[in-house]
Amino acid sequence: MTVALMWEARAVPDRGEDLLAWARAQELPAAPLRRETFRAPQDRVLVITWWDAPYDAELPELPEPGAELVTRTVHRWRFESVAAD
């Protein structure tokens, strides 16, 4: 099964590039199958990692950035891949 972990944060005003650099620099203790980093308006940063694991497996996730970088706690979601119809 493929599990995708999504990590999304919103930077304090004018710190979007700093948050993006911080997220890209975070190393995980294990390598996912794939990792992608995105940015969006309002200084949002999204990181998605894909894992070959059961849905409820304990998987490494990006930590919370320092309070000086973000306006709120990080949002996290977990999804499992389903076959295409």
Secondary structure, 3 states (H helix, E strand, C coil): CEEEEEEEEEECCCCHHHHHHHHHHCCCCCCCCEEEEEEECCCEEEEEEEEECCCCCCCCCCCCCCCCCECCCCEEEEEECCCCC
